[in-house]
Amino acid sequence: MAYTISDKLDWIIIFIFEFGRRHGLTMKQAFNYLNRYQGMAFLDNHYDYVHTQSFKSMVDDITDYCHRKGGGLK
């Protein structure tokens, strides 16, 4: 299924906000963390799956993923 860039961008922005809120980070800090530990690439590459999951579930999963890539958040 094809997704518009706008839909994908909207979902990713909300995800960054939710990720930051969970970990006490600003949007910029959350984006930088996700980008550094390959979370942004994962979200982009697997958008067709991740956008069908709850934000809570995906924040947990991406937190674990980034932690395995060297990130310090748990």
N, CA, C and O atoms as CSV, one atom per row, in Angstrom:
chain,resi,resn,atom,element,x,y,z
A,1,MET,N,N,0.832,-1.180,0.000
A,1,MET,CA,C,0.000,0.000,0.000
A,1,MET,C,C,0.876,1.242,0.000
A,1,MET,O,O,1.889,1.290,0.698
A,2,ALA,N,N,0.502,2.220,-0.759
A,2,ALA,CA,C,1.279,3.454,-0.856
A,2,ALA,C,C,0.810,4.455,0.199
A,2,ALA,O,O,-0.389,4.626,0.420
A,3,TYR,N,N,1.758,5.102,0.836
A,3,TYR,CA,C,1.465,6.107,1.845
A,3,TYR,C,C,1.985,7.447,1.357
A,3,TYR,O,O,3.024,7.516,0.702
A,4,THR,N,N,1.266,8.502,1.676
A,4,THR,CA,C,1.754,9.822,1.291
A,4,THR,C,C,2.876,10.221,2.235
A,4,THR,O,O,2.936,9.768,3.378
A,5,ILE,N,N,3.743,11.056,1.751
A,5,ILE,CA,C,4.833,11.558,2.583
A,5,ILE,C,C,4.257,12.329,3.768
A,5,ILE,O,O,4.794,12.278,4.874
A,6,SER,N,N,3.173,13.034,3.529
A,6,SER,CA,C,2.537,13.804,4.597
A,6,SER,C,C,2.029,12.899,5.710
A,6,SER,O,O,2.231,13.199,6.886
A,7,ASP,N,N,1.373,11.795,5.360
A,7,ASP,CA,C,0.887,10.851,6.372
A,7,ASP,C,C,2.044,10.270,7.172
A,7,ASP,O,O,1.981,10.185,8.398
A,8,LYS,N,N,3.084,9.878,6.481
A,8,LYS,CA,C,4.251,9.280,7.120
A,8,LYS,C,C,4.920,10.294,8.047
A,8,LYS,O,O,5.274,9.968,9.180
A,9,LEU,N,N,5.088,11.500,7.568
A,9,LEU,CA,C,5.720,12.552,8.360
A,9,LEU,C,C,4.895,12.881,9.589
A,9,LEU,O,O,5.445,13.041,10.679
A,10,ASP,N,N,3.578,12.985,9.432
A,10,ASP,CA,C,2.697,13.263,10.576
A,10,ASP,C,C,2.857,12.199,11.651
A,10,ASP,O,O,2.998,12.522,12.830
A,11,TRP,N,N,2.836,10.924,11.248
A,11,TRP,CA,C,2.953,9.835,12.212
A,11,TRP,C,C,4.309,9.875,12.914
A,11,TRP,O,O,4.381,9.702,14.131
A,12,ILE,N,N,5.378,10.100,12.161
A,12,ILE,CA,C,6.726,10.108,12.742
A,12,ILE,C,C,6.897,11.274,13.707
A,12,ILE,O,O,7.543,11.120,14.743
A,13,ILE,N,N,6.337,12.427,13.394
A,13,ILE,CA,C,6.423,13.577,14.303
A,13,ILE,C,C,5.710,13.267,15.616
A,13,ILE,O,O,6.231,13.566,16.691
A,14,ILE,N,N,4.531,12.675,15.535
A,14,ILE,CA,C,3.809,12.296,16.758
A,14,ILE,C,C,4.606,11.256,17.530
A,14,ILE,O,O,4.674,11.308,18.758
A,15,PHE,N,N,5.207,10.314,16.816
A,15,PHE,CA,C,6.014,9.299,17.491
A,15,PHE,C,C,7.179,9.945,18.234
A,15,PHE,O,O,7.439,9.595,19.386
A,16,ILE,N,N,7.882,10.877,17.602
A,16,ILE,CA,C,9.012,11.553,18.251
A,16,ILE,C,C,8.537,12.259,19.519
A,16,ILE,O,O,9.204,12.203,20.552
A,17,PHE,N,N,7.380,12.926,19.438
A,17,PHE,CA,C,6.812,13.591,20.603
A,17,PHE,C,C,6.543,12.585,21.729
A,17,PHE,O,O,6.913,12.825,22.878
A,18,GLU,N,N,5.900,11.464,21.398
A,18,GLU,CA,C,5.574,10.438,22.402
A,18,GLU,C,C,6.841,9.814,22.989
A,18,GLU,O,O,6.910,9.564,24.193
A,19,PHE,N,N,7.827,9.565,22.158
A,19,PHE,CA,C,9.100,9.015,22.619
A,19,PHE,C,C,9.758,9.984,23.597
A,19,PHE,O,O,10.219,9.585,24.666
A,20,GLY,N,N,9.796,11.257,23.219
A,20,GLY,CA,C,10.385,12.270,24.087
A,20,GLY,C,C,9.640,12.413,25.400
A,20,GLY,O,O,10.254,12.534,26.460
A,21,ARG,N,N,8.319,12.398,25.331
A,21,ARG,CA,C,7.515,12.518,26.543
A,21,ARG,C,C,7.800,11.360,27.498
A,21,ARG,O,O,7.933,11.568,28.704
A,22,ARG,N,N,7.893,10.155,26.967
A,22,ARG,CA,C,8.166,8.975,27.796
A,22,ARG,C,C,9.514,9.080,28.501
A,22,ARG,O,O,9.666,8.650,29.644
A,23,HIS,N,N,10.496,9.661,27.798
A,23,HIS,CA,C,11.858,9.691,28.334
A,23,HIS,C,C,12.282,11.061,28.867
A,23,HIS,O,O,13.448,11.253,29.213
A,24,GLY,N,N,11.359,12.004,28.936
A,24,GLY,CA,C,11.674,13.324,29.475
A,24,GLY,C,C,12.594,14.137,28.581
A,24,GLY,O,O,13.443,14.882,29.070
A,25,LEU,N,N,12.427,13.996,27.264
A,25,LEU,CA,C,13.271,14.691,26.296
A,25,LEU,C,C,12.451,15.714,25.510
A,25,LEU,O,O,11.242,15.558,25.339
A,26,THR,N,N,13.122,16.753,25.039
A,26,THR,CA,C,12.479,17.672,24.112
A,26,THR,C,C,12.356,16.971,22.762
A,26,THR,O,O,12.949,15.917,22.534
A,27,MET,N,N,11.581,17.574,21.883
A,27,MET,CA,C,11.448,17.004,20.526
A,27,MET,C,C,12.818,16.906,19.856
A,27,MET,O,O,13.137,15.899,19.223
A,28,LYS,N,N,13.617,17.949,19.997
A,28,LYS,CA,C,14.941,17.950,19.361
A,28,LYS,C,C,15.827,16.851,19.952
A,28,LYS,O,O,16.503,16.132,19.217
A,29,GLN,N,N,15.822,16.725,21.272
A,29,GLN,CA,C,16.625,15.688,21.914
A,29,GLN,C,C,16.153,14.293,21.498
A,29,GLN,O,O,16.966,13.411,21.223
A,30,ALA,N,N,14.839,14.108,21.456
A,30,ALA,CA,C,14.294,12.807,21.056
A,30,ALA,C,C,14.682,12.486,19.621
A,30,ALA,O,O,15.109,11.367,19.333
A,31,PHE,N,N,14.539,13.461,18.706
A,31,PHE,CA,C,14.924,13.229,17.312
A,31,PHE,C,C,16.401,12.883,17.215
A,31,PHE,O,O,16.774,11.925,16.539
A,32,ASN,N,N,17.244,13.664,17.890
A,32,ASN,CA,C,18.689,13.414,17.815
A,32,ASN,C,C,19.050,12.028,18.341
A,32,ASN,O,O,19.889,11.342,17.758
A,33,TYR,N,N,18.425,11.615,19.435
A,33,TYR,CA,C,18.674,10.279,19.988
A,33,TYR,C,C,18.243,9.210,18.997
A,33,TYR,O,O,19.006,8.294,18.691
A,34,LEU,N,N,17.019,9.329,18.497
A,34,LEU,CA,C,16.508,8.339,17.542
A,34,LEU,C,C,17.364,8.287,16.283
A,34,LEU,O,O,17.612,7.211,15.738
A,35,ASN,N,N,17.805,9.425,15.832
A,35,ASN,CA,C,18.643,9.474,14.632
A,35,ASN,C,C,20.011,8.829,14.906
A,35,ASN,O,O,20.509,8.051,14.092
A,36,ARG,N,N,20.604,9.155,16.042
A,36,ARG,CA,C,21.944,8.638,16.367
A,36,ARG,C,C,21.957,7.115,16.515
A,36,ARG,O,O,22.909,6.450,16.104
A,37,TYR,N,N,20.891,6.573,17.107
A,37,TYR,CA,C,20.863,5.134,17.375
A,37,TYR,C,C,19.970,4.366,16.404
A,37,TYR,O,O,19.453,3.300,16.737
A,38,GLN,N,N,19.795,4.903,15.224
A,38,GLN,CA,C,19.171,4.268,14.065
A,38,GLN,C,C,17.666,4.010,14.198
A,38,GLN,O,O,17.089,3.269,13.402
A,39,GLY,N,N,17.036,4.623,15.204
A,39,GLY,CA,C,15.601,4.492,15.354
A,39,GLY,C,C,14.830,5.159,14.227
A,39,GLY,O,O,13.813,4.632,13.778
A,40,MET,N,N,15.298,6.305,13.766
A,40,MET,CA,C,14.628,7.003,12.670
A,40,MET,C,C,14.678,6.167,11.400
A,40,MET,O,O,13.681,6.068,10.685
A,41,ALA,N,N,15.810,5.573,11.116
A,41,ALA,CA,C,15.934,4.724,9.926
A,41,ALA,C,C,14.989,3.529,10.025
A,41,ALA,O,O,14.363,3.139,9.040
A,42,PHE,N,N,14.893,2.952,11.223
A,42,PHE,CA,C,13.990,1.821,11.421
A,42,PHE,C,C,12.545,2.240,11.165
A,42,PHE,O,O,11.811,1.543,10.466
A,43,LEU,N,N,12.137,3.372,11.727
A,43,LEU,CA,C,10.770,3.862,11.526
A,43,LEU,C,C,10.496,4.117,10.051
A,43,LEU,O,O,9.425,3.777,9.548
A,44,ASP,N,N,11.445,4.704,9.366
A,44,ASP,CA,C,11.280,5.000,7.944
A,44,ASP,C,C,11.199,3.718,7.119
A,44,ASP,O,O,10.318,3.575,6.271
A,45,ASN,N,N,12.108,2.800,7.365
A,45,ASN,CA,C,12.174,1.567,6.579
A,45,ASN,C,C,11.016,0.608,6.848
A,45,ASN,O,O,10.656,-0.196,5.988
A,46,HIS,N,N,10.438,0.698,8.038
A,46,HIS,CA,C,9.378,-0.247,8.421
A,46,HIS,C,C,8.064,0.459,8.732
A,46,HIS,O,O,7.258,-0.039,9.518
A,47,TYR,N,N,7.850,1.607,8.123
A,47,TYR,CA,C,6.648,2.390,8.381
A,47,TYR,C,C,5.376,1.584,8.151
A,47,TYR,O,O,4.416,1.721,8.909
A,48,ASP,N,N,5.354,0.752,7.126
A,48,ASP,CA,C,4.136,-0.015,6.819
A,48,ASP,C,C,3.694,-0.872,8.002
A,48,ASP,O,O,2.501,-1.134,8.156
A,49,TYR,N,N,4.622,-1.308,8.831
A,49,TYR,CA,C,4.285,-2.075,10.033
A,49,TYR,C,C,4.093,-1.164,11.245
A,49,TYR,O,O,3.077,-1.248,11.934
A,50,VAL,N,N,5.077,-0.289,11.505
A,50,VAL,CA,C,5.076,0.453,12.771
A,50,VAL,C,C,3.858,1.350,12.931
A,50,VAL,O,O,3.387,1.540,14.052
A,51,HIS,N,N,3.341,1.900,11.856
A,51,HIS,CA,C,2.215,2.820,12.011
A,51,HIS,C,C,0.915,2.105,12.365
A,51,HIS,O,O,-0.076,2.750,12.709
A,52,THR,N,N,0.915,0.782,12.284
A,52,THR,CA,C,-0.290,0.030,12.661
A,52,THR,C,C,-0.277,-0.370,14.131
A,52,THR,O,O,-1.261,-0.910,14.635
A,53,GLN,N,N,0.821,-0.111,14.817
A,53,GLN,CA,C,0.966,-0.469,16.224
A,53,GLN,C,C,0.646,0.732,17.108
A,53,GLN,O,O,0.645,1.868,16.634
A,54,SER,N,N,0.377,0.492,18.373
A,54,SER,CA,C,0.118,1.598,19.289
A,54,SER,C,C,1.418,2.362,19.536
A,54,SER,O,O,2.512,1.808,19.435
A,55,PHE,N,N,1.270,3.645,19.862
A,55,PHE,CA,C,2.463,4.438,20.162
A,55,PHE,C,C,3.177,3.881,21.381
A,55,PHE,O,O,4.408,3.843,21.403
A,56,LYS,N,N,2.441,3.448,22.394
A,56,LYS,CA,C,3.065,2.885,23.589
A,56,LYS,C,C,3.927,1.684,23.229
A,56,LYS,O,O,5.074,1.582,23.663
A,57,SER,N,N,3.379,0.786,22.444
A,57,SER,CA,C,4.110,-0.406,22.035
A,57,SER,C,C,5.350,-0.043,21.223
A,57,SER,O,O,6.427,-0.597,21.438
A,58,MET,N,N,5.189,0.887,20.295
A,58,MET,CA,C,6.330,1.255,19.440
A,58,MET,C,C,7.391,2.014,20.214
A,58,MET,O,O,8.580,1.842,19.947
A,59,VAL,N,N,6.995,2.850,21.167
A,59,VAL,CA,C,7.998,3.537,21.995
A,59,VAL,C,C,8.802,2.495,22.769
A,59,VAL,O,O,10.027,2.589,22.846
A,60,ASP,N,N,8.130,1.514,23.333
A,60,ASP,CA,C,8.842,0.433,24.038
A,60,ASP,C,C,9.795,-0.292,23.094
A,60,ASP,O,O,10.960,-0.509,23.425
A,61,ASP,N,N,9.297,-0.664,21.924
A,61,ASP,CA,C,10.111,-1.427,20.966
A,61,ASP,C,C,11.295,-0.622,20.432
A,61,ASP,O,O,12.406,-1.142,20.329
A,62,ILE,N,N,11.062,0.630,20.096
A,62,ILE,CA,C,12.158,1.454,19.557
A,62,ILE,C,C,13.153,1.795,20.657
A,62,ILE,O,O,14.348,1.917,20.392
A,63,THR,N,N,12.678,1.951,21.885
A,63,THR,CA,C,13.607,2.164,23.002
A,63,THR,C,C,14.547,0.975,23.118
A,63,THR,O,O,15.759,1.148,23.244
A,64,ASP,N,N,13.993,-0.230,23.078
A,64,ASP,CA,C,14.819,-1.443,23.131
A,64,ASP,C,C,15.764,-1.529,21.936
A,64,ASP,O,O,16.939,-1.865,22.088
A,65,TYR,N,N,15.250,-1.224,20.759
A,65,TYR,CA,C,16.066,-1.274,19.535
A,65,TYR,C,C,17.255,-0.318,19.650
A,65,TYR,O,O,18.394,-0.707,19.392
A,66,CYS,N,N,16.990,0.927,20.037
A,66,CYS,CA,C,18.068,1.909,20.168
A,66,CYS,C,C,19.055,1.509,21.267
A,66,CYS,O,O,20.260,1.728,21.142
A,67,HIS,N,N,18.539,0.930,22.325
A,67,HIS,CA,C,19.421,0.473,23.402
A,67,HIS,C,C,20.386,-0.598,22.879
A,67,HIS,O,O,21.567,-0.590,23.224
A,68,ARG,N,N,19.893,-1.500,22.061
A,68,ARG,CA,C,20.765,-2.529,21.458
A,68,ARG,C,C,21.800,-1.932,20.519
A,68,ARG,O,O,22.849,-2.528,20.280
A,69,LYS,N,N,21.499,-0.744,19.983
A,69,LYS,CA,C,22.427,-0.061,19.076
A,69,LYS,C,C,23.389,0.853,19.832
A,69,LYS,O,O,24.187,1.556,19.211
A,70,GLY,N,N,23.322,0.851,21.169
A,70,GLY,CA,C,24.252,1.634,21.963
A,70,GLY,C,C,23.641,2.783,22.741
A,70,GLY,O,O,24.351,3.474,23.473
A,71,GLY,N,N,22.345,3.004,22.602
A,71,GLY,CA,C,21.685,4.086,23.316
A,71,GLY,C,C,21.571,3.789,24.801
A,71,GLY,O,O,21.540,2.629,25.212
A,72,GLY,N,N,21.510,4.828,25.592
A,72,GLY,CA,C,21.489,4.676,27.039
A,72,GLY,C,C,20.117,4.638,27.671
A,72,GLY,O,O,20.007,4.354,28.863
A,73,LEU,N,N,19.064,4.916,26.917
A,73,LEU,CA,C,17.718,4.919,27.475
A,73,LEU,C,C,17.179,3.500,27.573
A,73,LEU,O,O,17.446,2.655,26.718
A,74,LYS,N,N,16.418,3.257,28.629
A,74,LYS,CA,C,15.783,1.944,28.797
A,74,LYS,C,C,14.334,2.130,29.094
A,74,LYS,O,O,13.610,1.150,29.272
